[in-house]
Every structure is written in C-alpha cells, then in structure tokens.
C-alpha cells in the first residue's frame, strides 16, 4: 500500500481530536455499532467511555497490555451498553486496533495514546477503496470535483488515483448540517479524515472532519452544460489566479472558438459543439491554472441530447458503455423483489438485467406501485451500463407497457378478439406440418388451440421456425409456454402474434 506521510505536532493532533464529532455512527454493520470509532488519549492517565449496541453476544479482542477495557464481553445489548477504555500515564506513543466481534462481524476501533509528535498516514483514494476496511478511519487529500449536497456536505474527492464519495462533512466545531460554513468549492484541495463504510457498491468516508483547505486557483461559473442535439456555441466564464489557463477535453465533437478577457477579470471561453446524429453523449472539459508551487483543475461536464437508438437486447449488450440512450423491449422474465425495479427482460436475441426502473415522474423506488409484473412486455429507454463487467440497463424509463394475462386454453378460446396478450401453456402437437412459420396445435386436458405462426421470442424474425426447432430441440409432446393474441380464421379461434417463452421436454 502506497502512503504519503504528514508530520503533525502534538498540538495539531490534539486539534484534530477536538474538532471530531463526538458521535460517529458506522452504518455498515447492523450487528454491532459504536458511537466512537477513534479514541485518543494524551500522555497522562485517563479513561473514555463509548456506547456499544449489539444484536448478539459480543467480545473485544486484540487488547494491548497498555489498555484496559471494561467490560470486554457481554450478551446482546440492543439498547446499548457502556464500555470504558483506560490507559495509564506513558512517556511514549501507543497505538492499537481493537476488534469488537458480534454475530460473525467485526467492528474496528482505533485507540491511540499520543505523548509527542505523531505521524499521520495519508492514504490514496485507490488504497482506501481497494484495500481499506470498513469502520477504520482514513486520512485522504485531494481535490473537490463535484458537490452534490450543500446541507450535509456530500461531495466527491479525487487525488489522481481514484475518487471517493464523502457522505457528510462536519463544520469547524464538529457539527453536521453546516457545510456551507466551510466555504468549500469545486476545485479546492482539501485533507479530510473519517471512517470508511460501504453502502451498496459505493465506498464512502462518512461525517468527515476537514483538516486542511487549499483554495483553488481557478473557479468556473458553471460545472455542467447541456447542449441541444443541433449543436452550437456555448460559453463558460472562468476566474483564475495562476500564470495561465490550460484547457483539455475528451471529445472530438467539441472545439474551442475563442477566449476573451472580461471587465470583471473573468475569462470567457467559447466552445462549439457539433450536431449529434447518434445517441446521448457526454464530455468532460478540464481547465487548469498553475503557479510555480501549485496547480488547480476544475471540470465542466457537457451533455448533448441525441436520438434514441432502437436496439435488440443483443445489440444493447454489445454496445459501448456511455451516455447513449437505447430503446429495448422484451418480456419480464424475473423480478428480484427490489423497490427499485431490478428486473430481467428477454427478447428473441437475449436477456438483460435492468438495474432500476423509474416511474413517469423520474422517481426511483416506485416499482411496486407501477403495476408492472413478471410476464408483462415492456419497452424501456436506458443507457448501457455495467457491473463487474456484466452489461446492464440503468435507471430505465418505461416507454411502453403491455400487460399479459395468464389464461387456460378454454379461457383463451372464450375470450374476446382484441389486442390483449395472453400467456398460454399447453402440449405441443404434431410439428410435421408446422412449416417455416410455426403453425401447429397446443392442447391441455380438455381443449386445443391452433397457433398461427410462432416467433422465437419477442421481436423475433418471421419464417425462422425450423431453425428455432433445431436450436431448441422443441418437439411434439413437449410442454410449451407462449404469449399471443386471441384471433380467428373463418370463425375458428387461434393464437395470433405469438412468440415463444419457454418449454419443458416431454422426457424431462
């Protein structure tokens, strides 16, 4: 693990302790919680008490000789129990990580006794993300790249090795919900420390204390620009204190047209965006100003609306991962039960996982109120994302929804002839005359119905039934599930617009 070291005086280290929030909840562990995850002592003897909450029997291990912990074990304490840490007077520094074990989980507490100057380890974002431990306090230093909440202080820090999400920032007195008092802005360089937690797939530092602020040499009037699909010019006003302004961008469809110094000492940079003939796209403009001793960089995100690309599931899976919007359609094969709407959809070309479906107002966690069920047909608009290398749709918008009614064959035969889609299960009849379109009967114990053409799946190509039979091994006597409409021919009911869902072999 690569480290950078910062030597602080005893006074400076004591200041860090004073500015810490008294209570830091570590939300990553449900089984055991503590109200302080970092306990500091001076050279003199002393004690500090924390509150520990545990859902089961617990014990504290890795206690060094210079530290006394009372009690060091106990039964479940859902209402909390007081645990006292005691140190004797010392003439040299002491440090230990003690472990609180409960129900197979371990909460780490850092206990430190400082008798002289102390060396603080500043970790890289990359090491905190890849090698860090939840519950342990880390110091990191980097640049603010984006601020997403100005009440609690939620923002992103980048140090060149990676980006950490900061969830909650304490003010100079250790209070929360007072982020604006710190005067932090995008581009500022800061050093912070706080406990690491994992929330879903996101690694965070929570309720951080700000230890050092180096104001940015450059600031922009805006950090995001949206350009119409027709393209055109747009302007970003920049104020910088360095010896110059360096501009970089990562898109060939952008170019710099002019740079004009304004009366207010700001520089107005004019850009040109080309027309967008494809899907939505995004670019990042980086602006850097430097002196002989330091430099600052800010970023402006440019998004350009484009055409929505109609795609099969296979085409979507093979597409590049970017901001392009795709319209994909299929039958819902699985619902994971999440409020977010994490589902699988399938067409004739493949199946894809959708990580989150938004409602008509663009709100998340509304899936269970949207009236969409497994077996229904949906058309979604979504960018192509991924998780651990696996393609997926992200925060999809519902473009169309076709409910599918589960029906027996007798119920289907008795139904009205309209545009309703029905889900039918029956025994496959003789396929010898099915032809290239897939015309055959399916039956149950009492009835049968003629299927007039069967596609290999939603959106499948016509006239490919024999190829489909060869690939799937479908044969007479198998139990098949299909979806189709109630149609008729010369007054005889039949399944029209039908497509294959699944089958079970007669010998299985």
N, C-alpha and C positions, 0 to 999 in steps of 0.2 A: 504494500500500500504506500503510495507516494504521499508525503506530508510536507507542509510548509510550517515552519516554526516561528512563533512570535513570543519574544521575551517580555513579560509584563512585570511591573513592580508589585510588591505585596499590596500597596495601596490600590493600584489599578485592579488587581484581582478581587480585593475586598469590595471595590465599587461594583464589579460585576455581580457579586452576591447580593448587594443591597438593591440593585436595580432589577433583580429577578422577581418574577411574580411569585407570591407566596404559595399559590396553589396551581399546580400543573397537572391536569388530568390526562392520562395516557389512554386514549380511546381505543387503541388497537387490541387490548386484552380485556375480554369480558370476564374472565375467570378471576383475575386479581388486579386491583387498582391501588395506586398510592397517590397522595396529594402532593408529594415532592419526589422528584426522581434524581435530584442532585443535592447532596447535603455537604455543607462546607463548615470547617472549624478553623479557628486560629491556633496559635501556639499554646494558649492556656487550656486548662481542663474545661470541659463543658459537655452539655447534652442538648440534643434536639429530638423532638417527638414528631412522628408522622402519623397519619391515619391510613390504615390499610383495610381494604374491603376485599373479601374473598368469598367465593361461592362454594368452596370445599375446604378440606384440611390443607394447611399450608405450613411451610417451614422456610427458614432463611439459611442459606449455606454460603460457603466461601467467606466466612467472617474472619478477618485477620486478628492477630494477637493484640494489636493496639486498640481494637474496637470492641466494645461490649454492647450487645443488643438484647433488649428485654421487652416482651418475650420473643423468643426466636422461633416459635412454632405455635400452632393453635388449630382450633376447629373452624368451620365455616363462620364467617363474620359478615353477613350481608349488610348489617347496619354500621360496620366499621369498628376497628379496634385500634387503640393507641400503641405504637411501638416506639421505644426510646433508644436512641443511639448515644453512647457515652464514650468520650476519649479523655485520657489523662494528659497532663501537660507534656509537651515534647519540644525538642530542640532541632528536629529535622522533619522534613515533609513526609507525610504518609498519604498513600492513595490505595484504594481498593474498589473493585466492582463486587457488590454482594448480590446474591440471587434470591429472589422470592419465588418459590416454586408452589404451584397450585394447579391441580387437575391437568397435569401434563404440560402446562405453560410456565414460562419463566419471565418475570419482570426484573430488569436490571436496575439497580440503584448505584450511583457513583457516590462514594464517600471520600472526602479529601480533607486533610489537615495541612494547612499551609503555615510554615514557620519562617519563610524567607521568600525571595523572588521565585515565581512559578513559571513554568514553560507551558504555554497553551498551544495545543496542536490544532492547526487549521487544516481541515480535510478538504479534498476536492469533491465537487458535486458527484463526479463519477464514482468515487470510492464510497461516498455515503449511500448512493443508490445501489451499487452492485455488491458492496461488502459490508454495509452498515447493519446495525442491529436495532430493532425497534425498542424504544424505551431509553436508549442511550443518548446523551447529549453530545451534539457535534457543533463545532465552530466552522463556519464557511465564510468565504469572502468572494464577492463577485459583483456583477452589475445588474441593476434592476432592468429587466427587459419588458415587463408588462405589469400593470396594476389592475386587478380585476374587482377589488372591493376596497373602498376607502373608509369604511367604518371599522371593520375588524382588522384590516390590513392584510389582505390576501394578494400575493404577487408572485412573480417568477424571478429567480436569481440564476444568472449564468456566469460561470467562471472560466469558460473556454473548454472545459472538459465535459460539461453537461449542464442541464437545467433542473433546478429543484423548485418545487412548489412550496411557498411559505404560506401556511394556513394560520393566520392570526399573528399580529405584531403588538407587543406591549409598548406603552409610551415610556417616557423618561422616569416615571415614578412606578413603573411596573403594572400599570392599569391597562385593561383591554378597552376596545371600542373607542380609541382616541388616536387613530393612526394619523390623521391629518396634522396633529400637533407636532409630528416629527419632521414635517416639511419634505418628505421624500418624494422624488420624482423619477420617472423613467430616465435611464442614463446614469443616475447616481451610482457610485460604487460604495458598497456597504459591507461591514463584517457583522454577522449575527451569530447567536448560538441558541439552540433549543433542542428538544427531544425529537428523535426520528420516529415516525409512525407510518404504517401502510394502510391506506384507505382504498379498498378495491384494488386496482392495479397501480395506484399512484403513490409514490414515495414522497413524504412531506416532512418538513420541520414545523412544529406547531408552537404557537404562543412564544415566538422568538423574542429575545432581547437584542436590541441594536447596540453594538459595541463601538462602531466607528462609521462615520459618514464622510465620503469624499464627494462633494457636489460635482455633477457632470460639467464638462467644458462645453457641452452642446445640448440644446433643447429645441424641440420642434413644436409647432402649433398644433399638430395633429399626429397621431400614431397609426391611423388607419384611413384609407381612402377607398371608395368604391367607384369603379368606372363603368359606364354603360357598355353594352356589347358592341355598340357602334364605334367605341374608342374615343379618342380626342385628347385634349390637353388638360392637365391638372397641375396645381401648384402647391408646394409645401414651403411654409415660412420657417426658417431656421435661424437661431441665435447662437453664435459660438464664440468662445474666448481663446481658442488655440491659435496656432500660427497659420492655419489653413483649413480647408474643408475637403475631405475625400469622400467620394460617392461611389458606391458599388451596388449592383442589383443583379439578380439571378434569372432574368427573363429576357429573351431576345425580342419580345413584343413591346418592351419599354425602351425609351431613349430620353436623354437629357436635351432639352431645347435651349434653355438659357439659364443664367444665374445673374440676378440683379440685386444690388445692394439697396436697401430701403432707407428711408429717412429715420426710422426707429432702430437702426443698426442691425436689423434682421436681413438675412439674405433670402430672397425669394427664388426658389429653384423650380423651374417649369419643366414638366415631363410630358412626353407624348406616348399614349397607348394605342397600339394598332387595333383595328376591328377584330372581334373574336368570332370566328366561324365555327368553333368547336364548343366543348362544354365549359362550365365554370372553371376559372383558373385563378391562381394566386401567386404573387411575387413578393419578395422582401427587398426593400431598399435600405441599405446600411449607410449611415453618414458618420464620419469620424473626424474629430478635431483633436490636435495634439500639441503639446508643448515639448520642451526638451526633457521634461521629467515625467510626464504622464500623458495619457490619451483617454478619450471617452468616445463611445459609439452608441448611437441610437438607431432604432429600426422603425421603419414605416411599412405597414402591411398594405399591399394593394390587391384588391379582389376585383375581378371583372366577370360580370354575368355573361353566360353563354347559352347556347342552345342545349336543351336536354337531349341526351343521346338515348334512343331506344335500343335495348340490348337484350339478348337472351341471357340466361344465367351463365352459360358457358363463356359468352363474350365478356360478361361482367367480371367473372373470376379471372379472366386472362388480362383484364385492363390494368393500366398503371394506377398506382395509389396516389391520387391527387384530389383536387377540389372539383373535378368534373362530376356533373350530376347525370345519373343514369336512370332510365325508366325500365324497371324489370317487373315481370309478372309471373305468378305461379300459384300453386295450391299450398296452403299452410299444412305442413306435414307434422310439425311439432311445436308446442308452446311450452317453454321452460317454467312457466308459472310466475315469472317476474312481473312486477308492476310496470316495469319499463317497456315491456313488449319485446322480449328476446325470443325470437321465433326462427323457424326454418321454413323456407319456401322452395318449391320444386317446380320446374317446367320440364319439357321434353329433353332438354340438354344437360340438366344437372340440378344440384341442390346447393343452397347458400344459406349461411347464418346471418340473421339480421339483429344487430346489437342496438335495440331501442327503436320504438316507433312513436312518433309524435302525434298529438291529436290535431284537429283542424286549426287550433289557435297556436300551434307550435309548442305546446306544453309537454313536458315529459312526465312519466309515472302515471299516465292516464289510460294505459292499455286496457285494464279490466273494465273500464267504463265505455269503451268504444264499440262494443257489440260485435266484435270480430272473433271468430272461433276457428279451431283446428278443422280443416276440411274446406274452409271457405277459400275463394280465389281473391287474391289482392294484387293490385298494381301499385308499386312503390317507387318513389323518387329518392335516390340516395347516392352519396359518393361512395367510391370503392375504398374501404379501409382495410385494416388487417389487425390481427392479434397473434403474436408469436409466429408470424409468418403465414398465418392462415387468413385468406381473404374473407371479408365480411362487409355487409352494409352497415351504416352508422346513422343513427337518428333519422330514420326514414320517414318520409311524408307519404300518407296514403293518397294516391291519385284516383283509385277506383277500388270498390269492394263489391264482390258478388257473393252473397250468401249461398251456401249449398245445403239443400235439405236432405237429410238421411231418410231413405224410404225403402220399404219392401217392394218386391216386384208387383204384387197385387195393388198396393197403394199407388205405385207409379202408373200402372195401367188405368187406374180410376181418376188420375189427376187431370186437370185441365191442360189444354195445349197452349202453352205460353212460353215466356223466356226464362222460367225458373230452371235452375240447375239442380239435379237430383244425384245423390250418391247411392249406387246400387251394388249389391253383392250377389253373385249367382254362379252356377256351374256352367263352364264353357261347353257349348255344344260342338257339333261337327264343324271342323275348320277346313274341310276339303274344298268347299266352295267359297271360302272367305275372300278369295281374290286379293288383289293388291291393296284394296281399300279397307278390308276387315269387316265383312258383312257376315254375321253369324248370330245364333241364339244364345241367350243365357237363361238359366231357369233356377227355380227353387223347388220346394216340395210340392207346390200347388200350381205354379204358373210359369210361363216363359215369355220372353220379350225379344224381339228382333233388334239387333244393334246394326244400324245402318252407317257403317264406317267408324273405325276406331283409330284415333291418333295415339302415338306412343307416349304422349303426355300433353300437358297444357302447352299450346303453341306449337305442337308437333307438325311435321310436314305430312300432307296427304299422299296416299299412294305408296306408303312405305311399310305396309303391314307385314308382308312376308319377311322383310329384313328384320323387323321388330320381333317376329316369332322366332327367327333363327337366333337372335341375340339373347332373348329372354328364356327360350325353351317353353313358351306357352303352348299348351296342348288341350285337346278335348278332355273334359273331366276335372280340370283344374278349377279352383275357387278363385274367381276374379272380382276385383272391386274397380268400378268405373264411375265416371261422372258424365252426365249428359242431360239433354233436354227432352221433354215429352213431346214428340212429334207424331205424325201418322202418314200412312200411304194408302190411299183409297179407303179411308176409314179405319184402317188397322193401326193400332198404336205401335210406335217403335222409338228407339233411342236415337236421337239426332245430336250432332255436335259433340259426340262422345270422345272421351280421352281416358287413357289407362292411368290407374293409380297404383295398384299392386296386385299380386296374385300369390296363391299358395298351391304348390303342385299337388296333384291327386295322390302321389306316393309319399308326400312329406308327412 
